[in-house]
Amino acid sequence: MQPRYRSFFWPAVLILAGLVALLVNVGAFPVDRLILLINLWPLILIVVGLEIIVRRGLHGTAADIAAALVVILAVVGAAGYLALNPAPTATNKLDVSAPVGALHQASLEVDAGSATIDVSGGSDLGSLLYRAHIEYPGPKPDITFDGSTGALRISQNTNFPFGISTGRFSLSVQLNQDVSWNVSENTGASRDRINLPHVKVSAIAVNTGASSEEMTLGQPNGIVPVEINGGALTVHIHRPGGTEVSARVSGGADSLTVDGHGQHGIGDLTYDSSGFSGASDGYRVSVNGGACTVTVDTATQSG
Amino acid sequence: MNNIWRHPYFWPGVLIVVGVYFLLYNLGVLWWLRGDVFWPLVLIAIGVWLILRRARP
């Protein structure tokens, strides 16, 4: 009769869990590093595969020693990875910019999870198209810029196949005021401030979760679409006095206030300023969400 | 018949290859590898390999 196979895998898992808990409890190991363990889940596949090969290829004491070595190496490697890597919640900083060249039009696309985003016009950018300051946890963000089209994309890099991210992504970007910008954001729960009173804007599109949006816009050139899609949304849009606007809010329980004219209800709410029909310049605001509170006014900013 | 699927090291080998891929991916080593290009190439490679096996005398 063959001796019963006893794997070292589960005992090793218990020992590793006990060691980590012990180090955390005595304060020798920052708890925010534990999130790093998520990155090591493929080690389970590797260890199980190696254990099967060892058990099928070796027998007796040699198999026991090899199986133990596999587990020990995995545990030591995991411990070394946790000890040597910076904590994923630690914030790193990144400053990037690009020259404006001959561009007259450009686009900014931001893709991030939970984020704080501040987009503003830069009066002191000189020959720069944009200047961005990013504070991010975890892996470095992906930043791509096409100098021929002016397409700038800033993407939070989760570096995880299932898109798990940790910490908050913070972006502050200044845009060249002599260039016409198309701004789009795809984010999770976010707090956005788009402050572009002196920047030419061709379109704004925001796809987000439960978010707060504060936008200060300048004189429109043509009918400029401003579209915001999300969950529970709080939107404040400020425009110059006399600027025509059409606002449409749809979704669940909504509130729309344009220049002091308030509406509340469920479903679609719309408001067109008196001169919007037939106007050549203006903003066409569309907000779609679960519960939306939208104000559009001519103040410089809300309190 | 020489059936590779029943080879005692085949499935453990698959586990190890998949584990190494995802581990390197998570550690940022495979930053240069485009996932949306890589996995179709793997399917193509497996298909070509199966055809070559059948074509073998």
Interface residues (C-beta under 8 A of the other chain):
Chain A: N39 L40 W41 P42 L43 I44 L45 I46 V48 G49 L50 I52 I53 R56 G57 Y81 P139 N159 F160 P161
Chain B: P8 Y9 W11 P12 G13 V14 L15 I16 V18 G19 V20 Y21 F22 L23 Y25 N26 L27 G28 G35
